[in-house]
Amino acid sequence: MIVAYFWKIKPSVIPFALVAMALDRFVLRSSSNVGFFKSLGTGKGETFTPSDANVLRWGLIAQVHDVEVFDKSFVIRQWRKNCVSEFRAVIEPISSHGKWAGKEPFTPSAQNWDGQVVAITRARIAWLQNFRFWRAVPPVTASLKSAPGLIAAIGIGEAPIGLQGTFSIWESPAALRDFAYRGDAHTKAIAATATYKWYSEELFARFALQDMRGSIKD
């Protein structure tokens, strides 16, 4: 199962967050309960430039064998101790295309799902294409915010520049498909991607939302 956390913190706790982003990986790698994982910064998801960054919200996505055991683990307890709000989503892969850091991390297992879904996009932007990519983003993010069926969305990233993505929650698979393949701004961006090849690596994955607590809107 995949579990995603996002924590909102106070400004006074930013030093903790920076240290945790650097050191959590060593604890997670040593856990037999954890497979693939990524610690994440977040942003408004409007321009995908450094100005988007939100230093008061941080995240973690992990493939785990036992969600409830992981929920009580040292890493999660430390973030929980230092946050003012916590969001958690337990999600099961429906489909996944592409790679993340050279791996195919999400093995589809959910079938015939018609409930709420999560979409995770992630891309490594070719350095010379950053400015072209940034110019193309605003129309897509504007259409995302007004998309029918969208519950919430935030930007995610492993670095301020070059490693960018989104985490979004949708009312249904149909709502997500309509945005991805019928929205004018998004289809133009897909065409531009094929033309300019601005990604050196990309991933798009859909998940069945099995459980959710908290909010990423606050």
MDAnalysis code that builds the backbone (N, CA, C; Angstrom):
import MDAnalysis as mda
import numpy as np

u = mda.Universe.empty(654, n_residues=218, atom_resindex=np.repeat(np.arange(218), 3), trajectory=True)
u.add_TopologyAttr("name", ["N", "CA", "C"] * 218)
u.add_TopologyAttr("resid", np.arange(1, 219))
u.add_TopologyAttr("resname", ["MET", "ILE", "VAL", "ALA", "TYR", "PHE", "TRP", "LYS", "ILE", "LYS", "PRO", "SER", "VAL", "ILE", "PRO", "PHE", "ALA", "LEU", "VAL", "ALA", "MET", "ALA", "LEU", "ASP", "ARG", "PHE", "VAL", "LEU", "ARG", "SER", "SER", "SER", "ASN", "VAL", "GLY", "PHE", "PHE", "LYS", "SER", "LEU", "GLY", "THR", "GLY", "LYS", "GLY", "GLU", "THR", "PHE", "THR", "PRO", "SER", "ASP", "ALA", "ASN", "VAL", "LEU", "ARG", "TRP", "GLY", "LEU", "ILE", "ALA", "GLN", "VAL", "HIS", "ASP", "VAL", "GLU", "VAL", "PHE", "ASP", "LYS", "SER", "PHE", "VAL", "ILE", "ARG", "GLN", "TRP", "ARG", "LYS", "ASN", "CYS", "VAL", "SER", "GLU", "PHE", "ARG", "ALA", "VAL", "ILE", "GLU", "PRO", "ILE", "SER", "SER", "HIS", "GLY", "LYS", "TRP", "ALA", "GLY", "LYS", "GLU", "PRO", "PHE", "THR", "PRO", "SER", "ALA", "GLN", "ASN", "TRP", "ASP", "GLY", "GLN", "VAL", "VAL", "ALA", "ILE", "THR", "ARG", "ALA", "ARG", "ILE", "ALA", "TRP", "LEU", "GLN", "ASN", "PHE", "ARG", "PHE", "TRP", "ARG", "ALA", "VAL", "PRO", "PRO", "VAL", "THR", "ALA", "SER", "LEU", "LYS", "SER", "ALA", "PRO", "GLY", "LEU", "ILE", "ALA", "ALA", "ILE", "GLY", "ILE", "GLY", "GLU", "ALA", "PRO", "ILE", "GLY", "LEU", "GLN", "GLY", "THR", "PHE", "SER", "ILE", "TRP", "GLU", "SER", "PRO", "ALA", "ALA", "LEU", "ARG", "ASP", "PHE", "ALA", "TYR", "ARG", "GLY", "ASP", "ALA", "HIS", "THR", "LYS", "ALA", "ILE", "ALA", "ALA", "THR", "ALA", "THR", "TYR", "LYS", "TRP", "TYR", "SER", "GLU", "GLU", "LEU", "PHE", "ALA", "ARG", "PHE", "ALA", "LEU", "GLN", "ASP", "MET", "ARG", "GLY", "SER", "ILE", "LYS", "ASP"])
u.atoms.positions = np.array([
    [0.853, -1.191, 0.000],
    [0.000, 0.000, 0.000],
    [0.890, 1.244, 0.000],
    [0.362, 2.320, -0.555],
    [1.075, 3.598, -0.567],
    [0.412, 4.536, 0.437],
    [1.233, 5.267, 1.172],
    [0.702, 6.246, 2.111],
    [1.385, 7.587, 1.847],
    [0.587, 8.652, 1.863],
    [1.103, 9.997, 1.633],
    [0.763, 10.866, 2.834],
    [1.773, 11.578, 3.318],
    [1.594, 12.514, 4.434],
    [1.990, 13.914, 3.981],
    [1.254, 14.912, 4.499],
    [1.667, 16.303, 4.358],
    [1.451, 16.986, 5.705],
    [2.492, 17.673, 6.177],
    [2.443, 18.328, 7.481],
    [2.573, 19.840, 7.325],
    [1.745, 20.575, 8.042],
    [1.868, 22.026, 8.125],
    [2.556, 22.366, 9.443],
    [3.564, 23.223, 9.385],
    [4.348, 23.549, 10.577],
    [4.340, 25.056, 10.827],
    [4.779, 25.427, 12.013],
    [4.962, 26.837, 12.343],
    [6.331, 27.308, 11.848],
    [6.503, 28.614, 11.599],
    [7.811, 29.115, 11.162],
    [8.954, 28.740, 12.101],
    [8.671, 28.654, 13.390],
    [9.723, 28.334, 14.357],
    [10.255, 26.911, 14.202],
    [9.521, 26.074, 13.466],
    [9.893, 24.667, 13.326],
    [10.591, 24.397, 11.987],
    [10.810, 25.424, 11.189],
    [11.473, 25.228, 9.905],
    [12.832, 24.545, 10.053],
    [13.664, 24.902, 11.049],
    [14.944, 24.187, 11.196],
    [14.762, 22.679, 11.380],
    [13.758, 22.271, 12.166],
    [13.478, 20.837, 12.314],
    [13.174, 20.210, 10.959],
    [12.327, 20.877, 10.157],
    [11.925, 20.330, 8.870],
    [13.125, 20.148, 7.948],
    [14.020, 21.111, 7.923],
    [15.198, 21.009, 7.063],
    [16.101, 19.861, 7.482],
    [16.270, 19.696, 8.786],
    [17.087, 18.584, 9.280],
    [16.421, 17.252, 8.983],
    [15.096, 17.184, 9.194],
    [14.372, 15.943, 8.939],
    [14.429, 15.562, 7.464],
    [14.337, 16.537, 6.576],
    [14.423, 16.239, 5.145],
    [15.769, 15.620, 4.794],
    [16.800, 16.020, 5.509],
    [18.135, 15.486, 5.236],
    [18.360, 14.121, 5.867],
    [17.769, 13.882, 7.055],
    [18.105, 12.682, 7.820],
    [17.059, 11.579, 7.788],
    [15.801, 11.899, 7.477],
    [14.748, 10.874, 7.490],
    [15.087, 9.703, 6.582],
    [15.766, 9.984, 5.472],
    [16.043, 8.920, 4.502],
    [16.841, 7.767, 5.110],
    [17.723, 8.096, 6.054],
    [18.552, 7.052, 6.642],
    [17.710, 6.131, 7.539],
    [16.752, 6.720, 8.253],
    [15.864, 5.918, 9.096],
    [14.938, 5.071, 8.225],
    [14.384, 5.676, 7.182],
    [13.440, 4.966, 6.322],
    [14.113, 3.825, 5.565],
    [15.334, 4.041, 5.130],
    [16.052, 2.990, 4.403],
    [16.322, 1.770, 5.272],
    [16.422, 1.988, 6.569],
    [16.750, 0.882, 7.478],
    [15.514, 0.102, 7.918],
    [14.312, 0.563, 7.522],
    [13.069, -0.076, 7.965],
    [12.661, -1.198, 7.008],
    [12.375, -2.357, 7.544],
    [11.901, -3.480, 6.731],
    [10.450, -3.283, 6.293],
    [9.778, -2.293, 6.872],
    [8.376, -2.025, 6.539],
    [8.239, -1.076, 5.357],
    [9.341, -0.464, 4.929],
    [9.293, 0.598, 3.929],
    [10.029, 0.178, 2.672],
    [9.369, 0.388, 1.524],
    [10.019, 0.175, 0.243],
    [10.409, 1.514, -0.355],
    [9.857, 1.853, -1.498],
    [10.124, 3.131, -2.141],
    [9.581, 4.273, -1.292],
    [10.321, 5.374, -1.201],
    [9.835, 6.552, -0.468],
    [10.483, 7.805, -1.022],
    [9.823, 8.929, -0.824],
    [10.369, 10.225, -1.183],
    [9.903, 11.272, -0.181],
    [10.851, 11.999, 0.394],
    [10.537, 13.168, 1.216],
    [10.361, 14.359, 0.276],
    [9.375, 15.206, 0.571],
    [8.991, 16.231, -0.388],
    [8.814, 17.598, 0.239],
    [9.206, 18.608, -0.502],
    [8.772, 19.951, -0.224],
    [7.470, 20.185, -0.981],
    [6.794, 21.265, -0.682],
    [5.543, 21.564, -1.374],
    [5.519, 23.017, -1.832],
    [4.531, 23.302, -2.681],
    [4.367, 24.657, -3.165],
    [2.943, 24.890, -3.612],
    [2.701, 26.092, -4.109],
    [1.358, 26.437, -4.565],
    [1.002, 25.724, -5.863],
    [2.006, 25.254, -6.595],
    [1.729, 24.568, -7.848],
    [1.204, 25.492, -8.918],
    [1.636, 26.753, -8.901],
    [1.134, 27.733, -9.867],
    [2.139, 28.002, -10.984],
    [3.421, 28.134, -10.626],
    [4.444, 28.422, -11.631],
    [5.559, 27.383, -11.642],
    [5.675, 26.588, -10.575],
    [6.725, 25.593, -10.424],
    [8.118, 26.209, -10.469],
    [8.208, 27.457, -10.040],
    [9.478, 28.136, -9.847],
    [9.746, 28.190, -8.348],
    [10.968, 28.574, -7.919],
    [11.250, 28.650, -6.481],
    [10.296, 29.548, -5.708],
    [9.699, 30.545, -6.372],
    [8.769, 31.447, -5.678],
    [7.503, 30.741, -5.234],
    [7.235, 29.575, -5.777],
    [6.060, 28.784, -5.405],
    [6.211, 28.086, -4.054],
    [7.442, 27.908, -3.599],
    [7.720, 27.041, -2.455],
    [6.977, 27.472, -1.197],
    [6.503, 26.493, -0.451],
    [5.837, 26.724, 0.827],
    [6.664, 26.046, 1.905],
    [7.444, 26.832, 2.641],
    [8.344, 26.254, 3.643],
    [7.601, 25.836, 4.911],
    [6.284, 26.039, 4.930],
    [5.495, 25.640, 6.093],
    [4.729, 24.335, 5.857],
    [4.931, 23.704, 4.702],
    [4.289, 22.413, 4.459],
    [5.286, 21.459, 3.802],
    [5.369, 20.268, 4.388],
    [6.319, 19.257, 3.916],
    [5.604, 17.920, 3.791],
    [6.161, 17.027, 2.999],
    [5.449, 15.785, 2.746],
    [6.340, 14.561, 2.655],
    [5.685, 13.419, 2.604],
    [6.364, 12.131, 2.476],
    [5.422, 11.168, 1.768],
    [5.923, 10.485, 0.763],
    [5.186, 9.429, 0.076],
    [5.993, 8.149, 0.219],
    [5.340, 7.062, 0.651],
    [6.076, 5.820, 0.890],
    [5.234, 4.602, 0.566],
    [5.901, 3.583, 0.059],
    [5.284, 2.273, -0.110],
    [5.605, 1.485, 1.155],
    [4.567, 1.019, 1.849],
    [4.770, 0.338, 3.125],
    [4.001, -0.980, 3.149],
    [4.486, -1.910, 3.945],
    [3.809, -3.198, 4.098],
    [2.647, -3.090, 5.094],
    [2.828, -2.316, 6.147],
    [1.806, -2.161, 7.179],
    [1.618, -0.680, 7.459],
    [0.497, -0.137, 7.024],
    [0.250, 1.302, 7.163],
    [0.196, 1.733, 8.615],
    [-0.494, 0.966, 9.456],
    [-0.674, 1.388, 10.846],
    [0.630, 1.307, 11.639],
    [1.460, 0.336, 11.335],
    [2.780, 0.283, 11.966],
    [3.599, 1.505, 11.553],
    [3.545, 1.843, 10.267],
    [4.279, 3.011, 9.777],
    [3.753, 4.284, 10.411],
    [2.444, 4.344, 10.651],
    [1.829, 5.530, 11.236],
    [2.348, 5.802, 12.650],
    [2.900, 4.779, 13.291],
    [3.435, 4.932, 14.649],
    [4.963, 4.939, 14.667],
    [5.570, 5.000, 13.499],
    [7.030, 4.925, 13.406],
    [7.691, 6.218, 13.884],
    [8.981, 6.146, 14.104],
    [9.740, 7.287, 14.631],
    [9.622, 8.500, 13.734],
    [9.794, 8.323, 12.421],
    [9.757, 9.461, 11.494],
    [8.408, 10.167, 11.559],
    [7.326, 9.397, 11.513],
    [5.992, 10.004, 11.527],
    [5.718, 10.668, 12.869],
    [6.117, 10.032, 13.950],
    [5.878, 10.617, 15.276],
    [6.624, 11.930, 15.437],
    [7.824, 12.040, 14.891],
    [8.582, 13.288, 15.006],
    [7.933, 14.411, 14.216],
    [7.465, 14.105, 13.014],
    [6.759, 15.135, 12.242],
    [5.460, 15.537, 12.942],
    [4.751, 14.538, 13.448],
    [3.482, 14.819, 14.127],
    [3.715, 15.693, 15.362],
    [4.770, 15.441, 16.068],
    [5.101, 16.206, 17.263],
    [5.388, 17.673, 16.927],
    [5.909, 17.921, 15.713],
    [6.344, 19.267, 15.352],
    [5.411, 19.991, 14.387],
    [4.251, 19.409, 14.082],
    [3.355, 20.043, 13.118],
    [2.129, 20.628, 13.818],
    [1.428, 21.486, 13.091],
    [0.167, 22.026, 13.591],
    [-1.027, 21.332, 12.938],
    [-0.796, 20.661, 11.813],
    [-1.846, 19.851, 11.196],
    [-1.200, 18.776, 10.339],
    [-1.907, 17.661, 10.216],
    [-1.394, 16.526, 9.451],
    [-2.455, 16.016, 8.483],
    [-2.034, 15.753, 7.270],
    [-2.882, 15.101, 6.269],
    [-2.295, 13.721, 5.985],
    [-3.167, 12.711, 5.916],
    [-2.705, 11.381, 5.536],
    [-3.691, 10.766, 4.550],
    [-3.162, 10.194, 3.492],
    [-3.980, 9.479, 2.518],
    [-3.386, 8.092, 2.307],
    [-4.237, 7.082, 2.420],
    [-3.844, 5.716, 2.102],
    [-4.386, 5.425, 0.710],
    [-3.493, 5.093, -0.213],
    [-3.882, 4.984, -1.616],
    [-3.346, 3.686, -2.230],
    [-4.093, 3.170, -3.197],
    [-3.718, 1.927, -3.877],
    [-3.598, 2.201, -5.378],
    [-2.484, 1.833, -5.995],
    [-2.259, 2.180, -7.403],
    [-3.294, 1.567, -8.353],
    [-3.811, 2.403, -9.235],
    [-4.690, 1.966, -10.324],
    [-3.886, 1.817, -11.608],
    [-3.060, 2.819, -11.879],
    [-2.202, 2.784, -13.057],
    [-0.992, 3.666, -12.802],
    [0.104, 3.351, -13.479],
    [1.316, 4.147, -13.322],
    [2.145, 4.042, -14.595],
    [2.536, 5.202, -15.111],
    [3.323, 5.239, -16.339],
    [4.546, 6.127, -16.119],
    [5.717, 5.602, -16.417],
    [6.940, 6.363, -16.272],
    [7.764, 5.933, -15.074],
    [8.796, 6.715, -14.793],
    [9.721, 6.378, -13.717],
    [9.939, 7.567, -12.786],
    [10.337, 7.242, -11.572],
    [10.685, 8.233, -10.555],
    [12.066, 7.841, -10.032],
    [13.044, 8.708, -10.277],
    [14.422, 8.439, -9.883],
    [14.909, 7.101, -10.437],
    [14.536, 6.825, -11.684],
    [14.983, 5.625, -12.348],
    [14.227, 4.363, -11.991],
    [13.191, 4.466, -11.170],
    [12.430, 3.292, -10.737],
    [10.974, 3.406, -11.161],
    [10.324, 2.262, -11.283],
    [8.878, 2.202, -11.477],
    [8.277, 1.816, -10.133],
    [7.936, 2.806, -9.293],
    [7.660, 2.530, -7.880],
    [6.272, 2.009, -7.554],
    [5.306, 2.201, -8.474],
    [3.920, 1.894, -8.149],
    [3.389, 0.762, -9.030],
    [3.116, -0.373, -8.420],
    [2.589, -1.527, -9.147],
    [1.061, -1.521, -9.056],
    [0.365, -1.361, -10.169],
    [-1.107, -1.306, -10.127],
    [-1.711, -2.561, -9.497],
    [-2.666, -2.336, -8.589],
    [-3.345, -3.461, -7.930],
    [-4.839, -3.219, -7.762],
    [-5.275, -1.972, -7.806],
    [-6.706, -1.655, -7.659],
    [-7.418, -1.850, -8.992],
    [-8.601, -2.431, -8.948],
    [-9.380, -2.677, -10.158],
    [-10.823, -2.223, -9.966],
    [-11.424, -1.804, -11.066],
    [-12.850, -1.431, -11.066],
    [-13.183, -0.413, -9.977],
    [-12.325, 0.579, -9.813],
    [-12.519, 1.597, -8.782],
    [-13.288, 2.779, -9.354],
    [-14.346, 3.202, -8.671],
    [-15.145, 4.322, -9.155],
    [-15.315, 5.400, -8.090],
    [-14.507, 5.314, -7.032],
    [-14.592, 6.304, -5.967],
    [-13.583, 7.429, -6.164],
    [-13.265, 8.124, -5.086],
    [-12.311, 9.227, -5.159],
    [-10.926, 8.702, -5.519],
    [-10.186, 9.511, -6.293],
    [-8.867, 9.100, -6.753],
    [-7.836, 10.188, -6.467],
    [-6.599, 9.747, -6.375],
    [-5.453, 10.648, -6.233],
    [-4.601, 10.530, -7.490],
    [-4.118, 11.646, -7.978],
    [-3.175, 11.651, -9.094],
    [-1.852, 12.225, -8.616],
    [-0.771, 11.552, -8.940],
    [0.567, 12.051, -8.654],
    [1.297, 12.196, -9.979],
    [1.760, 13.406, -10.268],
    [2.623, 13.633, -11.421],
    [3.988, 14.044, -10.906],
    [5.005, 13.638, -11.628],
    [6.354, 14.003, -11.214],
    [7.240, 14.042, -12.451],
    [8.077, 15.059, -12.556],
    [8.928, 15.179, -13.731],
    [10.297, 15.737, -13.363],
    [11.291, 15.233, -14.056],
    [12.637, 15.812, -14.008],
    [12.768, 16.657, -15.268],
    [12.843, 17.961, -15.085],
    [12.828, 18.874, -16.222],
    [14.248, 19.039, -16.764],
    [14.402, 18.831, -18.067],
    [15.700, 19.046, -18.705],
    [16.122, 20.498, -18.464],
    [17.359, 20.693, -18.025],
    [17.790, 22.005, -17.552],
    [17.548, 23.116, -18.572],
    [17.838, 22.868, -19.827],
    [17.700, 23.912, -20.843],
    [16.244, 24.212, -21.176],
    [15.315, 23.374, -20.648],
    [13.895, 23.572, -20.934],
    [13.136, 24.233, -19.782],
    [13.831, 24.586, -18.704],
    [13.132, 25.128, -17.534],
    [12.309, 26.371, -17.871],
    [12.893, 27.312, -18.594],
    [12.168, 28.563, -18.859],
    [10.983, 28.332, -19.782],
    [11.132, 27.452, -20.762],
    [10.012, 27.126, -21.640],
    [8.904, 26.448, -20.847],
    [9.289, 25.543, -19.932],
    [8.324, 24.849, -19.081],
    [7.582, 25.833, -18.192],
    [8.303, 26.752, -17.553],
    [7.663, 27.722, -16.661],
    [6.652, 28.591, -17.404],
    [6.946, 28.931, -18.660],
    [6.003, 29.748, -19.432],
    [4.733, 28.973, -19.759],
    [4.840, 27.655, -19.886],
    [3.688, 26.838, -20.267],
    [2.803, 26.471, -19.083],
    [3.320, 26.588, -17.854],
    [2.611, 26.093, -16.679],
    [1.373, 26.905, -16.293],
    [1.413, 28.240, -16.241],
    [0.257, 28.995, -15.713],
    [-1.095, 28.646, -16.321],
    [-1.255, 28.493, -17.651],
    [-2.585, 28.126, -18.167],
    [-3.065, 26.768, -17.660],
    [-2.146, 25.823, -17.470],
    [-2.523, 24.499, -16.988],
    [-2.974, 24.569, -15.538],
    [-2.227, 25.288, -14.697],
    [-2.599, 25.371, -13.288],
    [-3.900, 26.150, -13.102],
    [-4.133, 27.146, -13.942],
    [-5.393, 27.883, -13.865],
    [-6.571, 26.966, -14.205],
    [-6.390, 26.127, -15.223],
    [-7.473, 25.209, -15.597],
    [-7.641, 24.115, -14.553],
    [-6.541, 23.716, -13.904],
    [-6.634, 22.708, -12.845],
    [-7.493, 23.210, -11.692],
    [-7.268, 24.436, -11.268],
    [-7.988, 24.974, -10.116],
    [-9.494, 25.059, -10.357],
    [-9.882, 25.223, -11.610],
    [-11.306, 25.342, -11.915],
    [-11.890, 24.049, -12.487],
    [-11.114, 22.972, -12.468],
    [-11.556, 21.720, -13.075],
    [-12.707, 21.102, -12.285],
    [-13.790, 20.711, -12.942],
    [-14.893, 20.028, -12.250],
    [-14.403, 18.729, -11.614],
    [-14.802, 18.507, -10.371],
    [-14.434, 17.272, -9.699],
    [-13.143, 17.317, -8.924],
    [-12.391, 18.439, -9.005],
    [-11.164, 18.549, -8.220],
    [-11.504, 18.852, -6.766],
    [-10.939, 18.078, -5.843],
    [-11.137, 18.312, -4.417],
    [-10.031, 19.200, -3.864],
    [-8.778, 18.888, -4.188],
    [-7.647, 19.672, -3.703],
    [-6.414, 19.307, -4.508],
    [-5.451, 20.238, -4.573],
    [-4.205, 19.976, -5.286],
    [-3.100, 20.850, -4.721],
    [-1.892, 20.296, -4.652],
    [-0.724, 21.074, -4.263],
    [0.454, 20.674, -5.146],
    [1.437, 21.553, -5.210],
    [2.668, 21.225, -5.903],
    [3.595, 20.458, -4.971],
    [4.357, 19.531, -5.527],
    [5.338, 18.782, -4.747],
    [6.664, 18.808, -5.475],
    [7.752, 18.649, -4.728],
    [9.061, 18.634, -5.368],
    [10.145, 18.144, -4.431],
    [11.160, 17.547, -5.026],
    [12.323, 17.086, -4.258],
    [13.415, 18.146, -4.201],
    [13.260, 19.195, -5.014],
    [14.225, 20.288, -5.052],
    [13.502, 21.523, -5.552],
    [14.018, 22.733, -5.249],
    [13.330, 23.957, -5.686],
    [13.241, 24.096, -7.204],
    [14.204, 23.527, -7.925],
    [14.233, 23.650, -9.380],
    [14.478, 22.280, -9.992],
    [13.721, 21.951, -11.044],
    [14.043, 20.788, -11.863],
    [13.336, 19.497, -11.522],
    [12.872, 19.336, -10.280],
    [12.183, 18.112, -9.875],
    [10.810, 18.512, -9.344],
    [9.827, 18.489, -10.233],
    [8.543, 19.090, -9.911],
    [7.399, 18.106, -10.136],
    [6.286, 18.340, -9.429],
    [5.131, 17.485, -9.624],
    [3.900, 18.046, -8.943],
    [2.833, 17.258, -8.957],
    [1.585, 17.641, -8.302],
    [0.998, 16.440, -7.577],
    [0.262, 16.731, -6.530],
    [-0.532, 15.750, -5.797],
    [-1.940, 16.301, -5.787],
    [-2.866, 15.586, -6.406],
    [-4.236, 16.100, -6.497],
    [-5.245, 15.014, -6.148],
    [-6.387, 15.448, -5.613],
    [-7.464, 14.547, -5.189],
    [-8.702, 14.882, -6.003],
    [-9.365, 13.830, -6.531],
    [-10.492, 14.014, -7.445],
    [-11.688, 13.213, -6.975],
    [-12.859, 13.708, -7.334],
    [-14.104, 13.043, -6.944],
    [-14.264, 11.670, -7.590],
    [-13.712, 11.494, -8.787],
    [-13.907, 10.245, -9.508],
    [-12.846, 10.082, -10.587],
    [-12.625, 8.849, -11.069],
    [-11.707, 8.648, -12.199],
    [-12.134, 9.440, -13.438],
    [-13.452, 9.556, -13.660],
    [-13.943, 10.275, -14.837],
    [-13.553, 11.751, -14.786],
    [-13.632, 12.373, -13.603],
    [-13.269, 13.784, -13.471],
    [-11.795, 13.998, -13.794],
    [-10.953, 13.093, -13.330],
    [-9.525, 13.190, -13.618],
    [-9.255, 12.995, -15.101],
    [-9.902, 12.007, -15.708],
    [-9.706, 11.761, -17.144],
    [-10.148, 12.968, -17.976],
    [-11.258, 13.584, -17.592],
    [-11.745, 14.741, -18.342],
    [-10.727, 15.871, -18.311],
    [-10.122, 16.106, -17.153],
    [-9.112, 17.171, -17.067],
    [-7.875, 16.805, -17.873],
    [-7.418, 15.562, -17.740],
    [-6.159, 15.156, -18.356],
    [-6.226, 15.104, -19.876],
    [-7.365, 14.671, -20.421],
    [-7.415, 14.398, -21.854],
    [-8.393, 15.255, -22.644],
    [-9.221, 16.045, -21.948],
    [-10.167, 16.879, -22.663],
    [-9.974, 18.372, -22.409],
    [-9.272, 18.705, -21.338],
    [-9.025, 20.119, -21.050],
    [-8.078, 20.724, -22.071],
    [-8.432, 21.882, -22.606],
    [-7.661, 22.503, -23.684],
    [-6.233, 22.821, -23.270],
    [-6.057, 23.448, -22.102],
    [-4.717, 23.838, -21.667],
    [-3.831, 22.621, -21.435],
    [-4.408, 21.581, -20.838],
    [-3.606, 20.398, -20.535],
    [-3.233, 19.634, -21.795],
    [-4.145, 19.518, -22.748],
    [-3.829, 18.815, -23.989],
    [-2.772, 19.576, -24.797],
    [-2.813, 20.912, -24.751],
    [-1.772, 21.701, -25.414],
    [-0.416, 21.464, -24.756],
    [-0.411, 21.354, -23.425],
    [0.842, 21.099, -22.713],
    [1.392, 19.718, -23.060],
    [0.512, 18.733, -23.212],
    [0.948, 17.390, -23.597],
    [1.591, 17.427, -24.985],
    [0.971, 18.161, -25.904],
    [1.525, 18.284, -27.252],
    [2.878, 18.985, -27.228],
    [2.987, 20.031, -26.394],
    [4.256, 20.758, -26.296],
    [5.348, 19.881, -25.701],
    [4.961, 19.014, -24.768],
    [5.934, 18.098, -24.182],
    [6.535, 17.203, -25.253],
    [5.704, 16.696, -26.135],
    [6.194, 15.837, -27.207],
    [7.091, 16.607, -28.172],
    [6.766, 17.881, -28.390],
    [7.537, 18.686, -29.332],
    [8.888, 19.089, -28.765],
    [8.899, 19.597, -27.527],
    [10.117, 20.169, -26.968],
    [10.909, 19.212, -26.081],
    [10.280, 18.098, -25.719],
    [10.948, 17.078, -24.886],
    [11.588, 17.718, -23.650],
    [10.748, 18.455, -22.895],
    [11.310, 19.183, -21.760],
    [11.488, 18.325, -20.508],
    [11.047, 17.080, -20.529],
    [11.271, 16.188, -19.404],
    [12.350, 15.164, -19.750],
    [13.303, 14.978, -18.855],
    [14.259, 13.884, -18.999],
    [13.750, 12.635, -18.281],
    [12.738, 12.814, -17.440],
    [12.079, 11.695, -16.772],
    [10.706, 12.180, -16.319],
    [9.691, 11.334, -16.472],
    [8.358, 11.754, -16.038],
    [7.552, 10.557, -15.564],
    [6.564, 10.842, -14.709],
    [5.695, 9.803, -14.170],
    [4.298, 10.377, -13.978],
    [3.305, 9.570, -14.316],
    [1.913, 9.911, -14.029],
    [1.257, 8.672, -13.447],
    [0.705, 8.792, -12.250],
    [0.099, 7.636, -11.582],
    [-1.250, 8.029, -10.996],
    [-2.195, 7.065, -11.052],
    [-3.525, 7.243, -10.466],
    [-3.708, 6.215, -9.359],
    [-4.413, 6.625, -8.296],
    [-4.572, 5.775, -7.122],
    [-6.017, 5.792, -6.634],
    [-6.471, 4.659, -6.143],
    [-7.744, 4.598, -5.429],
    [-7.527, 5.156, -4.027],
    [-8.334, 6.125, -3.634],
    [-8.214, 6.730, -2.309],
    [-8.958, 5.863, -1.301],
    [-8.219, 5.086, -0.532],
    [-8.807, 4.132, 0.401],
    [-9.166, 4.775, 1.742],
    [-8.387, 5.755, 2.156],
    [-8.640, 6.403, 3.454],
    [-7.971, 7.764, 3.449],
    [-8.630, 8.742, 4.058],
    [-8.048, 10.086, 4.106],
    [-8.444, 10.748, 5.413],
    [-7.486, 11.422, 6.012],
    [-7.791, 12.214, 7.197],
    [-7.009, 13.532, 7.087],
    [-7.595, 14.566, 7.623],
    [-6.971, 15.875, 7.523],
    [-7.233, 16.524, 6.181],
    [-6.566, 17.652, 5.929],
    [-6.784, 18.422, 4.713],
    [-5.477, 19.024, 4.241],
    [-5.347, 19.197, 2.923],
    [-4.201, 19.923, 2.374],
    [-4.612, 21.326, 1.935],
    [-5.816, 21.739, 2.343],
    [-6.299, 23.070, 1.977],
    [-6.007, 24.114, 3.037],
    [-5.811, 23.668, 4.307],
    [-5.659, 24.663, 5.382],
    [-4.318, 25.366, 5.321],
])
